[in-house]
Every structure is written in C-alpha cells, then in structure tokens.
C-alpha cells in the first residue's frame, strides 16, 4: 500500500511507515503540498491530520479559515480517486465540516484528542463505509403518516393542448394580463426611485445614481460586436466583481465610450455594488450599462466587459484575463480549469507579499496586481465602487482595456 503522509507528526509517520504492507512514497510538510504531490506520486492512501500547517506561509494549524482550505485540498485529492484517512479533533455530530468531508466520500475519520496508533493502522488497512460515519451527519426527524404531504391531482397536457387552451382565452383578457404586469413593474420602479430621490434630496449628488426606464428595455437595437471585448474569468470567488465593476467604471470615465458590463455569474452580485434593484440599468453621468447574461450589445457599445465563472460564457474572439487571488488552493483549481481557454494574462487580486505567487502555478503574463483593500469591500453595501473616487485606480484599470496582449507578451519575455 503506497501512502503519502501529511500529519505534521514525524514520529507517527516514521512508526507507521515501518509497518508491514506500507510503502511511504511521499511526506508533505504542509497541506497545500498535497495538491501537486498526489497527482504526481499517485498513492493508494493519503494519511492526513488537521494538525499539519495549511501552507508554508501559515505555520499555525487550525487558523481561521483552515477548514475551508482543507476541504478544497481534500476535494482535489478525492477527484484523483485517492482514499483519505483523516485524523481530526472531536466535533459534534452534524458539524458542517464533517458533513462536507462525508459528502466528498471521505469515510475514514479518526476523531479524538487522544488517538491510538493502532486505530490509524487499522483504518489504513480497512477502508471505512458511509454507514460507519452516518451517525456524524445531522439527524433529521423522520416523517410520520401525519406529516405526509397529500399531492393534488396533476394535470398533464401536451404542447398542442396548451396552445389550444391559450387560443380559447379571450384576447382582451390576455392583453390585459400583459399590460397589467408591465404597469405593475413600471409603477413599482417609479415609486422606488421616487422614494430614494426624496431620501437623497438633502444629500450631495453622487455618481452612483442609477436611472432605468421601462421603455428603454423594449427599444431593441441590432446586436453588434464591440471593438473591445474583455472577459474576466475565474471559476472561483477571487474578486471578479470588484475588478470588473471598477474596470468598467474606469473605461466609461476615461474612454468616454458606451460600456456594457455583463454579469454572467449565478449570484449576480454586481447589482449590490450599485444598490440597483434589477438588471439592466444605466448610470446617469457616465456611459455605463450593467446587465445580466442575456444582454446583447448594440452597435453603440464600444467596450464589452464580461464577468464569467464558466467557459461557456466566454464570447468568441474575446481577450480573456484570469482573475486569481492569494489563495493557493484556489490557484490550483483555476489552473486546472484553463483547458480550452487561451488567456491573455493574469490579474492578481487581493495580493500580498507573503502569498504564493500565482505565476508559479499559472505561467501567464501578470498584467495587473491589486492589493487587498478592506475598505473597498466595506463600501459595497453602500453602492460606492472605489473607481468613482480613486483616479489613480482608474488609470491602472483602464490599461487593461487599452492593452495590446500580443505586444505585452512579446515584451515580457515569457516562454
């Protein structure tokens, strides 16, 4: 049995490695090493203890956020088809960390403040089952006959029957329903913005005022391909919205051309950055429109910026920048997702000196580095993106739009 040790306990590793039937093929000094060691060494089992430091930069086991990082590392190991035996501190049944581990298919969980070495050796030789750890999951109350929901009759109709039914409905009734729906939406939006206008009547005018007209939604213009199409891509939460929103504002302020920002993520957090109730909306004092996945750029749009977490949302011919942060585990996951994509470079968000440099994991041109900005994220709830007031940031971000990726690549000397 080939084993990679990741316990942080040299005495334990030495003892177990000398037992019959066990072949040590690797020993990790910190948990994040497993992400690269396991695919290379291809062990049968990884023996892991949460007392091991998470990374080479954080030598304190059990620091805040360690569980989240451990889960990402375990996920990468399980995806390789490798079994994991874990030594953990005691946690109560139903603890989210235990439920996530079991959900990943990790059933060899040895828990306690004092653990016998024989327990570890036994777990290595005898794989656990879900039944053995089922008691660690949150126990839901069983349904009784009184709780059982009695389903009503469900009518199934074919498409043809549905069409016939709609045709039989009086035309006046159908038109009324549509008109009433549009009137309700328009009225609600009008009241919402009137209320907000009264609240801000005594406050100084800000550039974050959002204007939206229901009529504008229905003014269809022919779809066109903008001169610049930029994609900010990452399958992980690395601050794409922070980079994208501020880049869009910088482009609209500096270039003075219509900018369309498309939020193609499932969370659609962009609305929070502007305190906007819905998509699409246009800012009042700069030519910036923010919309969702289904938005189509018109001929007037000069710059299209797409925030994407999936490859399918990357338009053909777009210049793709990969947004990474300082989390090593996320860098690994992002690097594995780049197959089939030809990125022009990296944007390192929330960077700090002691972190693992993203180019060590993803050998792309580093086009921009943005330090961690706690205040900027605090302003999100107020609907005040930093680029509205930070001219220096605008100057840096607008270079992403103006950059010639091929020229920059040739100058960098990479490859």
C-alpha positions in Angstrom: 0.0 0.0 0.0 1.5 3.3 -1.2 1.0 6.1 1.3 1.6 9.9 1.3 1.9 11.2 4.9 0.5 14.7 5.7 0.3 14.6 9.5 2.9 17.0 10.7 3.9 14.3 13.2 7.3 12.9 12.3 7.2 10.2 15.0 3.9 8.9 13.8 4.9 8.9 10.1 8.2 7.0 11.0 6.3 4.4 13.1 3.6 3.8 10.5 5.9 3.6 7.5 7.8 0.7 9.1 4.7 -1.5 9.4 4.3 -4.4 7.0 2.4 -3.7 3.8 3.0 0.0 3.9 5.3 1.9 1.5 5.9 5.6 2.0 6.1 7.4 -1.3 5.9 11.0 0.0 5.7 13.2 3.0 4.1 16.6 3.0 5.3 19.4 5.2 2.1 21.4 4.8 -1.3 20.6 3.5 -1.2 22.5 0.3 1.7 20.4 -1.0 -0.8 17.6 -1.5 -2.4 19.3 -4.4 0.7 18.8 -6.5 2.1 15.7 -4.8 -0.9 13.4 -5.1 -1.3 13.6 -8.9 2.4 13.0 -9.3 3.0 10.2 -6.8 -0.4 8.5 -7.2 -0.6 6.9 -3.8 -3.2 4.5 -2.7 -3.9 6.4 0.5 -3.2 9.9 2.0 -2.9 9.9 5.8 -3.9 13.4 6.8 -4.0 15.2 10.2 -5.5 18.6 10.7 -2.6 19.4 13.0 -0.4 19.9 9.9 0.1 23.6 8.8 -2.2 24.5 5.9 0.5 26.3 3.9 4.2 27.3 4.1 3.1 30.8 4.9 0.8 30.0 7.8 2.5 27.6 10.2 -0.3 27.7 12.7 -2.6 24.7 12.4 -6.2 25.4 13.0 -6.1 29.1 12.0 -9.3 30.9 10.9 -10.4 29.6 7.5 -8.3 26.3 7.8 -11.4 24.1 7.4 -12.3 25.8 4.1 -8.8 25.3 2.8 -8.7 21.7 3.9 -12.0 21.0 2.2 -10.6 22.3 -1.1 -7.5 20.3 -0.8 -9.4 17.1 0.1 -11.7 17.7 -2.9 -8.7 17.8 -5.2 -7.4 14.5 -3.7 -10.7 12.8 -4.0 -11.0 13.9 -7.6 -7.9 11.9 -8.3 -9.6 8.8 -6.9 -7.3 8.6 -3.9 -8.6 7.4 -0.5 -8.0 9.7 2.5 -7.6 8.7 6.2 -8.1 11.7 8.4 -7.1 12.4 12.0 -9.3 15.1 13.4 -10.2 16.8 16.7 -13.5 15.9 18.2 -16.5 17.6 16.6 -20.2 17.2 17.4 -22.5 15.2 15.1 -23.9 17.4 12.4 -20.9 19.7 12.3 -20.7 21.3 8.8 -17.0 20.3 8.3 -17.8 16.6 9.0 -20.8 16.7 6.7 -18.7 18.2 3.9 -16.0 15.6 4.3 -18.5 12.7 4.2 -20.2 14.3 1.2 -16.8 14.1 -0.6 -16.7 10.4 0.1 -14.2 10.5 3.0 -15.3 7.9 5.5 -12.1 7.1 7.3 -12.4 9.7 10.1 -10.5 9.1 13.3 -11.5 11.7 15.9 -10.4 12.5 19.4 -7.9 14.4 21.5 -6.1 11.1 22.2 -5.8 8.6 19.4 -4.1 5.2 19.5 -1.7 4.5 16.7 -3.3 1.1 16.2 -6.5 2.9 15.2 -4.6 4.7 12.4 -3.0 1.5 11.1 -6.4 -0.4 11.2 -8.0 2.4 9.3 -5.3 2.3 6.6 -5.9 -1.4 6.0 -9.7 -1.4 6.4 -11.5 1.3 4.4 -14.5 2.8 6.1 -18.0 2.9 4.8 -20.7 5.6 4.8 -22.7 3.5 7.2 -19.9 3.7 9.8 -19.9 7.5 9.8 -23.6 8.1 9.2 -24.0 8.9 12.9 -21.8 12.0 12.4 -24.4 13.5 10.0 -27.2 15.8 11.1 -30.1 13.6 12.1 -33.4 14.8 10.5 -36.7 13.9 12.1 -38.4 11.0 10.4 -41.7 11.7 8.7 -44.9 10.2 10.1 -48.1 9.4 8.4 -49.5 12.7 9.7 -46.6 14.7 8.1 -47.0 13.1 4.7 -48.0 15.6 2.0 -51.0 14.6 0.0 -50.4 15.6 -3.5 -53.2 17.1 -5.5 -54.1 15.9 -8.9 -51.6 17.0 -11.5 -52.9 17.6 -15.0 -50.5 16.9 -17.8 -51.1 18.4 -21.2 -49.3 18.3 -24.5 -47.9 21.4 -26.2 -50.7 21.3 -28.7 -53.4 21.2 -26.0 -51.7 24.1 -24.2 -51.7 26.2 -27.4 -55.4 25.4 -28.0 -56.2 26.4 -24.4 -54.4 29.8 -24.8 -56.2 30.4 -28.1 -59.6 29.9 -26.4 -58.8 32.6 -23.9 -60.4 35.9 -24.8 -57.9 38.2 -26.5 -58.9 41.1 -24.2 -58.1 39.0 -21.2 -54.6 38.1 -22.4 -53.8 41.6 -23.4 -55.0 42.9 -20.0 -52.8 40.5 -18.1 -49.7 41.5 -20.0 -50.4 45.2 -19.8 -51.2 45.0 -16.1 -48.0 43.1 -15.4 -45.9 45.8 -17.2 -47.8 48.6 -15.4 -47.1 46.9 -12.0 -43.4 46.7 -12.8 -43.2 50.3 -14.0 -45.2 51.6 -11.1 -43.1 49.8 -8.5 -39.8 51.0 -10.1 -41.2 54.6 -10.3 -42.2 54.6 -6.6 -38.9 53.0 -5.6 -36.8 55.7 -7.3 -39.1 58.5 -6.2 -38.7 57.4 -2.6 -35.0 57.1 -3.0 -34.9 60.6 -4.6 -36.7 62.1 -1.6 -34.3 60.5 0.8 -31.3 61.8 -1.1 -32.8 65.3 -1.7 -30.8 66.9 1.0 -27.6 64.8 0.4 -25.0 65.8 -2.2 -25.5 64.3 -5.6 -23.3 61.2 -6.2 -22.3 59.5 -9.4 -23.9 56.2 -8.3 -27.5 57.3 -9.1 -29.0 54.7 -11.4 -31.6 55.5 -14.0 -33.7 52.9 -15.6 -36.6 53.3 -18.0 -39.1 50.6 -18.7 -39.4 52.0 -22.3 -35.6 51.5 -22.8 -35.9 47.8 -22.2 -38.2 47.4 -25.2 -36.2 49.6 -27.6 -34.4 46.8 -29.4 -31.3 47.7 -31.3 -29.4 45.4 -33.7 -26.8 43.2 -32.0 -23.2 44.0 -32.8 -19.7 43.1 -31.8 -18.0 45.9 -29.8 -14.5 47.0 -30.7 -13.2 45.7 -27.4 -14.5 42.5 -25.7 -12.8 41.8 -22.3 -13.6 38.7 -20.2 -12.7 38.5 -16.5 -12.7 34.7 -15.9 -12.4 32.6 -12.8 -14.4 29.6 -11.6 -13.6 30.6 -8.0 -14.6 33.6 -5.9 -11.4 35.6 -6.4 -12.9 39.1 -6.6 -14.0 39.2 -10.3 -16.8 41.6 -9.5 -14.5 44.0 -7.7 -12.1 44.0 -10.6 -14.8 44.1 -13.3 -17.0 46.8 -11.9 -14.2 49.2 -11.2 -12.7 48.4 -14.7 -16.0 49.2 -16.3 -16.3 52.5 -14.5 -12.7 53.4 -15.3 -13.3 52.6 -19.0 -16.5 54.7 -19.1 -14.8 57.6 -17.3 -11.6 57.6 -19.3 -12.5 56.5 -22.8 -16.0 58.2 -22.8 -17.5 55.4 -25.0 -20.6 53.4 -24.1 -19.5 50.4 -21.9 -21.7 47.3 -21.4 -20.9 45.2 -18.3 -22.4 41.6 -18.4 -22.6 39.7 -15.2 -22.8 36.1 -16.2 -22.4 34.6 -12.7 -25.2 32.8 -10.9 -25.0 35.1 -7.9 -25.3 38.4 -9.9 -23.6 40.4 -7.1 -23.0 43.3 -9.5 -26.4 44.8 -8.5 -25.2 45.1 -4.9 -22.3 47.3 -6.0 -24.7 49.9 -7.3 -27.7 49.3 -5.0 -29.7 48.6 -8.0 -33.0 46.5 -7.8 -32.7 44.7 -11.1 -30.9 44.3 -14.4 -30.4 46.1 -16.8 -29.6 49.7 -15.6 -27.6 52.6 -16.9 -25.7 55.1 -14.8 -26.7 58.7 -15.1 -23.4 60.5 -15.5 -21.1 58.0 -17.3 -21.9 55.8 -20.3 -22.1 52.5 -18.4 -24.8 49.9 -18.7 -24.9 46.9 -16.4 -26.8 43.8 -17.4 -27.1 40.1 -16.9 -26.1 37.1 -19.1 -28.9 37.6 -21.7 -27.9 41.1 -22.6 -26.9 41.7 -26.3 -24.5 44.6 -27.1 -25.9 47.2 -29.5 -23.9 49.0 -32.3 -23.3 51.9 -29.9 -21.4 49.8 -27.4 -17.6 50.4 -27.6 -16.4 48.2 -24.8 -18.0 44.9 -23.6 -16.7 43.5 -20.3 -17.9 40.0 -19.3 -17.6 38.6 -15.8 -17.6 34.8 -16.3 -17.3 31.8 -14.0 -17.9 29.3 -16.8 -16.2 28.7 -20.1 -19.5 28.7 -21.9 -19.9 32.4 -21.1 -16.7 33.5 -22.9 -17.6 35.1 -26.2 -15.6 34.0 -29.3 -12.6 36.3 -30.0 -12.6 37.9 -26.6 -9.5 38.9 -24.7 -9.6 36.7 -21.6 -7.9 37.7 -18.3 -7.8 35.2 -15.5 -8.5 36.7 -12.1 -6.7 35.0 -9.2 -6.2 35.8 -5.6 -3.6 34.8 -3.0 -5.2 31.5 -2.0 -3.0 28.6 -3.2 -5.8 26.0 -3.3 -7.9 28.3 -5.5 -5.0 28.9 -7.8 -4.7 25.2 -8.3 -8.4 24.8 -9.1 -8.2 27.7 -11.5 -5.1 26.3 -13.3 -7.0 23.1 -13.9 -9.9 24.9 -15.4 -7.9 26.6 -18.2 -8.0 23.8 -20.7 -9.6 25.1 -23.9 -9.0 28.7 -23.0 -6.3 31.0 -24.3 -5.9 33.7 -21.6 -4.0 36.9 -22.4 -2.8 37.2 -18.8 -3.3 37.2 -15.1 -4.9 39.8 -12.8 -3.7 39.2 -9.2 -6.4 40.5 -6.9 -6.0 40.8 -3.1 -2.3 40.3 -3.4 0.2 40.4 -0.5 3.9 39.8 -0.4 4.0 36.6 1.7 1.4 34.8 -0.6 2.2 32.2 -3.2 2.9 34.0 -6.4 0.2 33.0 -9.0 2.7 32.8 -11.8 4.4 29.8 -10.0 1.1 27.9 -10.6 -0.2 29.6 -13.8 2.6 30.6 -16.2 0.8 33.6 -17.8 1.7 37.3 -18.2 0.9 39.2 -15.0 -0.9 42.3 -16.3 -2.1 43.8 -13.1 -1.6 43.4 -9.3 -4.3 44.8 -6.9 -3.5 44.8 -3.2 -6.2 43.7 -0.7 -8.5 46.6 0.0 -10.7 46.1 3.0 -12.4 49.5 2.8 -13.4 48.8 -0.9 -15.3 45.7 0.1 -16.9 47.5 3.0 -18.3 50.2 0.7 -20.0 47.5 -1.4 -23.2 47.7 0.8 -23.3 51.5 0.2 -23.2 51.1 -3.6 -20.0 53.1 -3.9 -17.4 51.3 -6.1 -14.0 52.7 -5.5 -13.3 53.8 -9.1 -15.8 56.6 -8.7 -13.4 58.5 -6.5 -10.0 56.9 -7.0 -8.5 58.4 -10.1 -5.2 56.5 -9.7 -7.0 53.2 -9.7 -8.9 54.2 -12.8 -5.6 55.0 -14.6 -4.4 51.5 -13.7 -7.5 49.6 -14.7 -8.2 51.4 -18.0 -4.8 50.0 -19.2 -6.5 46.6 -19.2 -8.8 47.8 -21.9 -6.1 49.7 -23.9 -3.5 46.9 -23.7 -2.4 45.0 -26.7 -2.0 41.5 -25.3 0.4 40.3 -28.0 2.7 43.3 -27.7 2.8 42.9 -23.9 3.5 39.2 -24.2 6.5 39.9 -26.5 7.9 42.5 -24.1 7.5 40.2 -21.1 9.9 37.6 -22.4 7.7 34.7 -21.0 8.0 31.5 -22.9 
